[in-house]
Amino acid sequence: MQCVFNDNEFLERVQDPEAKFESNIECNYIDMPNIWHFKDEKFQDFFNQLAEHEDYSLFDQTVIQKFIDFNYPYVRAYTVRRLFIPFIAF
């Protein structure tokens, strides 16, 4: 998964110079400085607040779902290495 938006790669994938048609695309992005990196203190605070939040309708929001989906591979790898493997070993 790429964290940085690359204009050229985007145009290569979406725009075909040989095509004789136009199409609309939708591009959504979230600007959350310093929160996307899991080693940042603000990231930990943000996820702690999500974990302690009692209103589950918050998780119906697309922004929160995408943020969790983006970080899931890192969380899964951490969980397997730090929790699951030691549990199996001992």
Secondary structure, 3 states (H helix, E strand, C coil): CCCCCCHHHHHHHHCCCCCCCCCCCCCCCCCCCCCCCCCCHHHHHHHHHHHHCCCHHHHHCHHHHHHHHHHHHHHHHHHHHHHHHHHHHC
